[in-house]
Amino acid sequence: MRVTNNMIMKNNIRNINRTKEQVSKLNDQMTSQKKITKASENPVIAIRSLRLRNTQTQITQYLDNNIKDAKTWIDSSEEALTNIKEALGDAYDQFVSGSNTTNNLSDLGTYIDSLQSLVKEVYQEANSDLNGRTLFTGYKTGQTLTFEEDEPATKFRITEVLNGDSISTSHYYSDSKYGVTTSGTTTYNTGVPTDTEISSGNADTPVTYTEEYERTRLRLSYNELESPTIVYSAGSINVTTKTSDAYESAGATTPTDNSVIFLEDTGEIIISDTIKDALKNNNATISVTYGKTGFSQGEIRPQMYFDCTDKTDSSNEIIYTKEDQNIEYTIAQNTTLAVNKEGKSFLSADFYRDIEELVDAYKDAQAASDKVSEIQNLINSSKYANNSDAQAYLKNVLDAAQSELDYKKQNVNNLFSAGITATKGYVEDLANAISDMGNKESQLTLVTTRVTQQETSVKSLISDNENDELSEIVIKYTAAYNAYESALLAASKSSQNTLLDYI
């Protein structure tokens, strides 16, 4: 085979370029400390790098966004729940103080004022939000759990399902009445006798004393209700609708078997003994569908708790279905965490209704006290000081009024005592909710630790896959550079002599 000088030169150039290219490549590696600068250099490394970096991106999303957001939601919820629990603890102390029978009405009024402030605090905390998203309203994060102001025009049709756990007892009282005889006919009036009635010779006319009635009831979440439809799971049911005043004036009778009395103004259902037994012992239920127009500040929104229809706009009615609404965050691969607690799981309308009932009872007792004071003033007035018939009549009326006051003050004390037990239950519900949030936080912490470890491992794998040791690159570079210089030297030697030098 004939080898020409031109062929030798071309081979020298190819060798020089090859070694120069290797030197350049290793120089780039030494600068970047990366094994490759483009995928074609090593497809295996490139593909593995894409997969690892995709995994790293996911992990970064979990750590920097999802997990942080979930933790913020849990921490905010736990703080609000703790505040509610503390407010209920303060309410418990007020109930304990108010249950002391030595308290006068002024003392009781002070405790009730504190309780009214606390009930507002409880339901305001329940409206807590995080960056404009309410914490305890499920998917309805644009709405508050309770009404933040009076909404007299808002109208709902609501369905509540009650069972044996909903049963409680309530006390009802007839008003004391004084007799007035006119033309031989005796009538009975409430309140304070007028001057005409006192001076009309009624000294011997009897008075009617207050009577107390205890009845079994179911209490709904609202008052001032209308158009009830009641379905009893254990059979047919007879419903009589009354106001509480009409019920009390009629003697607060007990309903007959399989019958109930619906008190529309107080939102109570007086039940018979047979229904009570069925609810307690046979797991029966009573489903009550009723209308309500107008809601007060602090009352729970029906759509957060019940199957209901918003009928405020008759041309655009909105139907709400009671369901669990968990807000979930993906905090790791194939791992989700529900970060929210719905208000219905730890806070019902009962606390609001307890205070509402207590306030009404206090107003009744205060009215009875005012009646006693007015009658006492009449007895002590100079107008009747020397009128023995008037004195005898007024003292009879005073005795009846004092009896009414004693009953109604005792009812206030009883409601304070009942509030102690009820509040214990509310605090327990809050404690369970806080404990549940603590469990969520613990789970989040464990996952965070695991994902952080995964991040470290993935970064290590990426480094092993992409990076090269500088010392190794330097050794390779030195060898390549030596080869390059050798190629240059060889080329210079081979080009010094030609055929002409020997002719």
Secondary structure per residue as TSV (DSSP state, phi and psi in degrees):
chain	resnum	aa	ss	phi	psi
A	1	M	-	360.0	130.7
A	2	R	-	-87.0	125.8
A	3	V	-	-112.3	120.4
A	4	T	-	-97.9	164.9
A	5	N	H	-61.9	-34.1
A	6	N	H	-64.8	-39.0
A	7	M	H	-65.8	-40.3
A	8	I	H	-63.3	-42.1
A	9	M	H	-63.9	-41.1
A	10	K	H	-64.5	-41.0
A	11	N	H	-63.6	-39.7
A	12	N	H	-61.7	-42.6
A	13	I	H	-63.8	-42.5
A	14	R	H	-62.3	-43.2
A	15	N	H	-64.2	-41.3
A	16	I	H	-63.4	-44.1
A	17	N	H	-64.6	-40.0
A	18	R	H	-63.0	-47.6
A	19	T	H	-69.7	-33.3
A	20	K	H	-66.5	-39.4
A	21	E	H	-63.4	-39.2
A	22	Q	H	-67.0	-40.0
A	23	V	H	-62.2	-43.2
A	24	S	H	-63.0	-44.0
A	25	K	H	-61.2	-45.9
A	26	L	H	-69.7	-29.4
A	27	N	H	-65.2	-43.0
A	28	D	H	-61.8	-43.0
A	29	Q	H	-62.6	-39.2
A	30	M	H	-65.8	-33.9
A	31	T	H	-73.6	-46.5
A	32	S	H	-91.4	-19.5
A	33	Q	-	58.4	28.7
A	34	K	B	-107.2	148.4
A	35	K	S	-70.8	-35.5
A	36	I	-	-136.1	154.9
A	37	T	S	-112.4	-12.4
A	38	K	S	-148.4	154.0
A	39	A	G	-60.8	-32.7
A	40	S	G	-66.3	-19.8
A	41	E	G	-67.7	-36.1
A	42	N	-	-158.5	91.0
A	43	P	H	-57.2	-33.5
A	44	V	H	-62.6	-48.4
A	45	I	H	-62.0	-41.0
A	46	A	H	-63.5	-47.1
A	47	I	H	-64.2	-44.6
A	48	R	H	-63.2	-36.8
A	49	S	H	-64.6	-42.1
A	50	L	H	-60.2	-44.5
A	51	R	H	-64.4	-45.2
A	52	L	H	-65.0	-41.4
A	53	R	H	-70.4	-31.3
A	54	N	H	-64.2	-42.4
A	55	T	H	-62.8	-41.4
A	56	Q	H	-63.3	-38.5
A	57	T	H	-62.3	-43.0
A	58	Q	H	-62.0	-46.0
A	59	I	H	-62.3	-40.8
A	60	T	H	-62.2	-39.2
A	61	Q	H	-61.8	-43.3
A	62	Y	I	-62.4	-49.0
A	63	L	I	-73.2	-45.3
A	64	D	I	-83.9	-20.0
A	65	N	I	-124.3	-69.6
A	66	N	I	-58.8	-50.6
A	67	I	H	-66.6	-40.6
A	68	K	H	-63.7	-43.7
A	69	D	H	-64.3	-42.1
A	70	A	H	-62.7	-43.2
A	71	K	H	-64.7	-41.3
A	72	T	H	-61.9	-42.1
A	73	W	H	-63.6	-45.7
A	74	I	H	-64.3	-45.3
A	75	D	H	-62.3	-42.5
A	76	S	H	-65.6	-41.4
A	77	S	H	-64.4	-43.3
A	78	E	H	-64.4	-37.9
A	79	E	H	-65.0	-44.6
A	80	A	H	-64.5	-42.5
A	81	L	H	-63.3	-39.9
A	82	T	H	-63.2	-41.7
A	83	N	H	-62.9	-40.7
A	84	I	H	-63.5	-43.0
A	85	K	H	-62.2	-40.5
A	86	E	H	-66.5	-39.4
A	87	A	H	-64.3	-39.6
A	88	L	H	-67.7	-33.7
A	89	G	H	-63.6	-40.2
A	90	D	H	-64.8	-38.5
A	91	A	H	-63.5	-39.0
A	92	Y	H	-58.3	-43.5
A	93	D	H	-62.1	-38.5
A	94	Q	H	-66.9	-38.9
A	95	F	H	-64.4	-41.6
A	96	V	H	-61.5	-44.9
A	97	S	H	-64.4	-41.4
A	98	G	H	-72.2	-19.3
A	99	S	T	-76.8	-11.1
A	100	N	-	-67.5	119.7
A	101	T	T	-70.6	-10.0
A	102	T	T	-81.4	-8.1
A	103	N	-	-66.2	140.9
A	104	N	-	-89.5	175.3
A	105	L	H	-62.8	-33.0
A	106	S	H	-63.6	-43.0
A	107	D	H	-62.1	-44.5
A	108	L	H	-62.3	-38.1
A	109	G	H	-62.1	-37.1
A	110	T	H	-64.6	-43.8
A	111	Y	H	-64.3	-39.2
A	112	I	H	-67.0	-38.1
A	113	D	H	-59.6	-41.6
A	114	S	H	-64.6	-40.9
A	115	L	H	-65.9	-37.5
A	116	Q	H	-64.6	-37.3
A	117	S	H	-67.0	-39.3
A	118	L	H	-69.8	-37.2
A	119	V	H	-65.9	-34.7
A	120	K	H	-65.6	-42.0
A	121	E	H	-62.9	-42.0
A	122	V	H	-59.8	-50.3
A	123	Y	H	-76.9	-23.7
A	124	Q	H	-68.3	-42.0
A	125	E	H	-62.7	-33.8
A	126	A	T	-66.7	-17.4
A	127	N	T	-92.4	10.4
A	128	S	-	-56.4	146.3
A	129	D	E	-131.7	164.9
A	130	L	E	-128.3	110.5
A	131	N	T	53.7	41.6
A	132	G	T	85.7	1.3
A	133	R	E	-112.1	118.4
A	134	T	E	-66.4	144.4
A	135	L	S	-83.7	-31.9
A	136	F	S	-115.5	24.9
A	137	T	S	-114.9	20.9
A	138	G	T	62.3	-133.8
A	139	Y	T	-74.4	-15.8
A	140	K	-	-85.7	60.5
A	141	T	T	-73.7	-6.1
A	142	G	T	-93.6	0.3
A	143	Q	S	-120.3	153.1
A	144	T	-	-85.5	160.8
A	145	L	S	-71.1	-33.7
A	146	T	B	-124.6	165.4
A	147	F	-	-71.6	128.6
A	148	E	S	-87.8	-9.7
A	149	E	S	-154.6	165.2
A	150	D	-	-64.1	135.4
A	151	E	E	-128.3	80.0
A	152	P	E	-65.3	-22.7
A	153	A	E	-94.4	-9.5
A	154	T	E	-70.4	134.6
A	155	K	E	-133.3	130.8
A	156	F	E	-132.0	154.0
A	157	R	E	-114.4	117.0
A	158	I	E	-120.5	143.1
A	159	T	E	-118.7	121.1
A	160	E	E	-115.1	139.4
A	161	V	E	-109.9	121.8
A	162	L	E	-113.4	148.0
A	163	N	-	-137.8	-163.1
A	164	G	G	-61.2	-29.0
A	165	D	G	-68.8	-17.3
A	166	S	G	-87.3	-5.1
A	167	I	E	-74.7	137.1
A	168	S	E	-148.0	175.6
A	169	T	E	-115.0	153.3
A	170	S	E	-141.4	153.8
A	171	H	E	-109.0	137.7
A	172	Y	E	-124.9	149.6
A	173	Y	E	-135.8	135.3
A	174	S	-	-83.4	152.6
A	175	D	-	-78.3	147.3
A	176	S	-	-71.0	147.0
A	177	K	E	-134.4	146.3
A	178	Y	E	-110.5	144.0
A	179	G	E	-84.5	145.2
A	180	V	E	-134.4	123.3
A	181	T	E	-103.9	122.9
A	182	T	E	-132.3	121.6
A	183	S	T	53.5	38.0
A	184	G	T	83.4	-1.2
A	185	T	E	-110.3	129.2
A	186	T	E	-98.5	126.9
A	187	T	E	-119.0	164.6
A	188	Y	E	-126.6	130.1
A	189	N	E	-120.1	156.8
A	190	T	-	-101.3	175.2
A	191	G	S	86.4	-147.2
A	192	V	-	-110.2	132.6
A	193	P	-	-60.5	147.0
A	194	T	-	-84.3	167.1
A	195	D	H	-58.2	-40.1
A	196	T	H	-62.8	-43.5
A	197	E	H	-67.1	-35.8
A	198	I	H	-68.9	-38.4
A	199	S	T	-93.5	13.5
A	200	S	S	-102.1	24.2
A	201	G	S	70.8	41.8
A	202	N	-	-102.6	22.7
A	203	A	T	-57.2	-35.8
A	204	D	T	-97.5	3.3
A	205	T	-	-74.2	128.1
A	206	P	-	-70.4	160.1
A	207	V	E	-113.5	160.6
A	208	T	E	-108.9	125.4
A	209	Y	-	-85.2	155.8
A	210	T	-	-63.6	139.9
A	211	E	-	-118.0	145.5
A	212	E	E	-107.8	137.4
A	213	Y	E	-128.9	134.5
A	214	E	E	-110.8	126.7
A	215	R	E	-132.4	154.0
A	216	T	E	-87.2	135.1
A	217	R	E	-142.3	166.3
A	218	L	E	-117.9	130.3
A	219	R	E	-108.3	124.1
A	220	L	-	-79.2	174.9
A	221	S	S	-81.6	-8.4
A	222	Y	-	-139.3	165.3
A	223	N	S	-115.7	-177.8
A	224	E	S	53.5	62.9
A	225	L	-	-106.4	168.4
A	226	E	E	-151.9	155.7
A	227	S	E	51.4	60.2
A	228	P	E	-76.7	144.5
A	229	T	E	-124.4	118.9
A	230	I	E	-116.4	126.9
A	231	V	E	-117.0	123.5
A	232	Y	E	-104.9	120.6
A	233	S	T	-67.7	-18.7
A	234	A	T	-96.9	8.4
A	235	G	S	145.7	-166.8
A	236	S	-	-74.6	160.4
A	237	I	-	-145.3	141.6
A	238	N	E	-102.5	131.6
A	239	V	E	-118.6	127.8
A	240	T	E	-116.4	125.3
A	241	T	E	-100.0	129.6
A	242	K	E	-143.1	169.4
A	243	T	-	-91.5	161.4
A	244	S	H	-65.4	-36.4
A	245	D	H	-63.6	-44.0
A	246	A	H	-65.2	-36.9
A	247	Y	H	-65.8	-44.3
A	248	E	H	-67.5	-42.0
A	249	S	H	-67.6	-23.1
A	250	A	T	-86.3	3.3
A	251	G	T	96.7	12.1
A	252	A	-	46.2	58.2
A	253	T	-	-69.5	156.4
A	254	T	-	-86.8	132.4
A	255	P	-	-62.2	153.3
A	256	T	-	-73.8	172.4
A	257	D	T	-52.9	137.7
A	258	N	T	57.0	31.7
A	259	S	E	-128.0	153.6
A	260	V	E	-137.1	157.0
A	261	I	E	-116.6	119.2
A	262	F	E	-95.4	116.2
A	263	L	E	-95.1	101.9
A	264	E	T	-69.9	-29.7
A	265	D	T	-78.7	-29.7
A	266	T	T	-103.1	-7.9
A	267	G	T	68.6	37.6
A	268	E	E	-115.8	150.0
A	269	I	E	-122.7	111.8
A	270	I	E	-82.8	125.1
A	271	I	E	-114.2	156.1
A	272	S	-	-81.4	168.6
A	273	D	H	-65.4	-35.1
A	274	T	H	-65.8	-40.2
A	275	I	H	-68.9	-39.0
A	276	K	H	-57.6	-46.8
A	277	D	H	-64.5	-39.5
A	278	A	H	-66.7	-39.3
A	279	L	H	-67.4	-40.0
A	280	K	H	-78.9	-40.5
A	281	N	H	-105.8	-23.5
A	282	N	S	-115.7	12.1
A	283	N	-	57.9	29.5
A	284	A	-	-72.5	161.5
A	285	T	-	-134.0	157.4
A	286	I	E	-123.8	120.1
A	287	S	E	-100.0	123.3
A	288	V	E	-117.4	121.1
A	289	T	E	-112.3	125.5
A	290	Y	E	-145.1	162.9
A	291	G	E	-101.8	148.7
A	292	K	E	-143.8	127.8
A	293	T	E	-116.8	122.5
A	294	G	E	93.0	125.7
A	295	F	E	-129.1	147.7
A	296	S	-	-98.4	157.2
A	297	Q	T	-56.5	131.3
A	298	G	T	98.2	-18.1
A	299	E	-	-73.0	147.8
A	300	I	B	-70.1	147.5
A	301	R	-	-78.4	128.0
A	302	P	G	-57.9	-35.4
A	303	Q	G	-66.7	-14.8
A	304	M	G	-86.5	-12.9
A	305	Y	T	-128.1	-29.3
A	306	F	S	-132.7	162.1
A	307	D	E	-68.9	125.9
A	308	C	E	-159.5	168.3
A	309	T	E	-130.2	125.8
A	310	D	E	-80.9	110.6
A	311	K	-	-107.6	17.8
A	312	T	S	-58.4	-46.2
A	313	D	S	-104.3	105.1
A	314	S	T	-62.8	-22.2
A	315	S	T	-88.2	-7.5
A	316	N	S	-146.4	65.5
A	317	E	-	-72.5	142.2
A	318	I	E	-116.7	125.5
A	319	I	E	-98.2	130.1
A	320	Y	E	-116.1	136.1
A	321	T	-	-114.8	131.7
A	322	K	-	-68.0	125.3
A	323	E	-	-158.8	160.6
A	324	D	-	-78.1	132.5
A	325	Q	-	-127.7	92.5
A	326	N	-	-93.7	128.9
A	327	I	-	-92.9	113.0
A	328	E	E	-111.2	142.0
A	329	Y	E	-114.4	138.2
A	330	T	E	-83.5	110.3
A	331	I	E	-105.3	-5.3
A	332	A	E	-167.3	171.8
A	333	Q	T	-58.5	121.2
A	334	N	T	61.2	24.9
A	335	T	E	-130.5	119.8
A	336	T	E	-119.4	157.8
A	337	L	E	-139.5	124.9
A	338	A	E	-79.0	116.1
A	339	V	-	-96.6	-8.6
A	340	N	-	-106.5	159.8
A	341	K	-	-120.7	131.9
A	342	E	-	-83.2	142.3
A	343	G	G	-56.9	-33.6
A	344	K	G	-66.1	-17.4
A	345	S	G	-82.6	-15.3
A	346	F	T	-137.8	-7.6
A	347	L	-	-143.8	112.3
A	348	S	-	-100.4	-172.5
A	349	A	S	-81.4	-3.4
A	350	D	H	-62.5	-42.0
A	351	F	H	-63.1	-44.2
A	352	Y	H	-59.2	-43.9
A	353	R	H	-68.8	-35.5
A	354	D	H	-59.8	-47.6
A	355	I	H	-67.5	-39.7
A	356	E	H	-59.6	-43.9
A	357	E	H	-67.3	-39.0
A	358	L	H	-65.0	-41.8
A	359	V	H	-62.5	-43.2
A	360	D	H	-62.8	-41.9
A	361	A	H	-65.2	-38.8
A	362	Y	H	-65.0	-41.0
A	363	K	H	-61.9	-40.3
A	364	D	H	-62.9	-43.6
A	365	A	H	-66.2	-38.9
A	366	Q	H	-65.2	-39.8
A	367	A	H	-63.7	-40.1
A	368	A	H	-65.2	-38.2
A	369	S	H	-64.9	-41.8
A	370	D	H	-62.8	-38.1
A	371	K	H	-62.5	-44.5
A	372	V	H	-60.8	-43.6
A	373	S	H	-62.6	-43.0
A	374	E	H	-65.1	-41.0
A	375	I	H	-66.6	-40.5
A	376	Q	H	-62.0	-39.0
A	377	N	H	-63.9	-37.5
A	378	L	H	-65.0	-41.9
A	379	I	H	-62.2	-39.1
A	380	N	H	-86.0	-5.5
A	381	S	S	-71.8	150.4
A	382	S	T	-65.3	-23.1
A	383	K	T	-62.6	-36.0
A	384	Y	T	-116.8	9.5
A	385	A	T	-59.3	-37.2
A	386	N	T	-105.4	13.2
A	387	N	-	-104.6	100.0
A	388	S	H	-64.8	-37.3
A	389	D	H	-64.8	-43.6
A	390	A	H	-64.4	-39.4
A	391	Q	H	-62.6	-44.4
A	392	A	H	-63.3	-41.9
A	393	Y	H	-65.2	-46.5
A	394	L	H	-66.5	-33.6
A	395	K	H	-68.3	-36.0
A	396	N	H	-62.8	-44.5
A	397	V	H	-63.9	-39.6
A	398	L	H	-63.4	-41.7
A	399	D	H	-59.5	-43.0
A	400	A	H	-67.1	-41.5
A	401	A	H	-66.0	-39.0
A	402	Q	H	-65.3	-36.9
A	403	S	H	-62.7	-41.1
A	404	E	H	-62.9	-43.6
A	405	L	H	-61.7	-43.6
A	406	D	H	-60.5	-44.4
A	407	Y	H	-61.3	-47.1
A	408	K	H	-74.8	-30.4
A	409	K	H	-69.5	-39.4
A	410	Q	H	-62.4	-35.3
A	411	N	H	-63.7	-39.4
A	412	V	H	-62.8	-44.5
A	413	N	H	-61.0	-40.3
A	414	N	H	-63.8	-39.0
A	415	L	H	-67.9	-35.7
A	416	F	H	-62.0	-43.9
A	417	S	H	-64.2	-41.9
A	418	A	H	-63.8	-32.5
A	419	G	H	-64.7	-29.0
A	420	I	H	-61.6	-51.1
A	421	T	H	-65.0	-44.5
A	422	A	H	-61.9	-43.6
A	423	T	H	-66.3	-34.1
A	424	K	H	-56.1	-44.6
A	425	G	H	-63.6	-40.7
A	426	Y	H	-64.0	-41.1
A	427	V	H	-64.5	-39.0
A	428	E	H	-62.8	-41.8
A	429	D	H	-60.9	-41.2
A	430	L	H	-66.6	-39.9
A	431	A	H	-62.7	-39.2
A	432	N	H	-65.6	-40.1
A	433	A	H	-64.8	-42.7
A	434	I	H	-64.2	-40.8
A	435	S	H	-61.9	-40.7
A	436	D	H	-63.7	-41.3
A	437	M	H	-65.1	-35.7
A	438	G	H	-62.8	-39.0
A	439	N	H	-64.2	-40.6
A	440	K	H	-62.1	-41.2
A	441	E	H	-65.8	-39.3
A	442	S	H	-64.3	-42.6
A	443	Q	H	-62.6	-41.2
A	444	L	H	-63.8	-39.2
A	445	T	H	-63.7	-42.7
A	446	L	H	-63.1	-44.7
A	447	V	H	-65.6	-39.4
A	448	T	H	-60.1	-43.5
A	449	T	H	-60.9	-44.3
A	450	R	H	-65.1	-44.3
A	451	V	H	-67.5	-36.2
A	452	T	H	-62.9	-40.9
A	453	Q	H	-64.9	-38.9
A	454	Q	H	-62.7	-39.8
A	455	E	H	-61.4	-43.5
A	456	T	H	-62.0	-43.3
A	457	S	H	-65.2	-42.3
A	458	V	H	-66.4	-41.1
A	459	K	H	-61.0	-39.1
A	460	S	H	-65.9	-42.0
A	461	L	H	-65.5	-39.9
A	462	I	H	-62.0	-42.8
A	463	S	H	-63.2	-45.3
A	464	D	H	-63.8	-36.5
A	465	N	H	-75.2	-39.0
A	466	E	H	-101.9	-35.2
A	467	N	B	-90.5	153.9
A	468	D	-	-126.2	149.7
A	469	E	-	-68.5	131.2
A	470	L	H	-60.4	-39.5
A	471	S	H	-62.2	-39.6
A	472	E	H	-68.0	-39.4
A	473	I	H	-63.7	-40.9
A	474	V	H	-61.8	-42.0
A	475	I	H	-62.3	-46.2
A	476	K	H	-64.4	-40.2
A	477	Y	H	-63.6	-43.0
A	478	T	H	-61.2	-43.2
A	479	A	H	-64.3	-42.3
A	480	A	H	-66.8	-39.2
A	481	Y	H	-66.9	-38.7
A	482	N	H	-62.0	-40.7
A	483	A	H	-64.0	-38.9
A	484	Y	H	-63.5	-45.2
A	485	E	H	-64.9	-36.5
A	486	S	H	-65.0	-39.4
A	487	A	H	-63.7	-41.3
A	488	L	H	-62.7	-43.3
A	489	L	H	-64.8	-43.4
A	490	A	H	-62.5	-40.0
A	491	A	H	-65.5	-38.3
A	492	S	H	-67.9	-36.1
A	493	K	H	-69.2	-42.3
A	494	S	H	-72.3	-17.8
A	495	S	T	-97.1	3.2
A	496	Q	S	-76.6	-42.6
A	497	N	-	-105.8	143.6
A	498	T	-	-128.8	177.3
A	499	L	G	-65.2	-28.6
A	500	L	G	-65.7	-27.4
A	501	D	G	-65.9	-15.0
A	502	Y	G	-113.7	9.6
A	503	I	-	-100.1	360.0
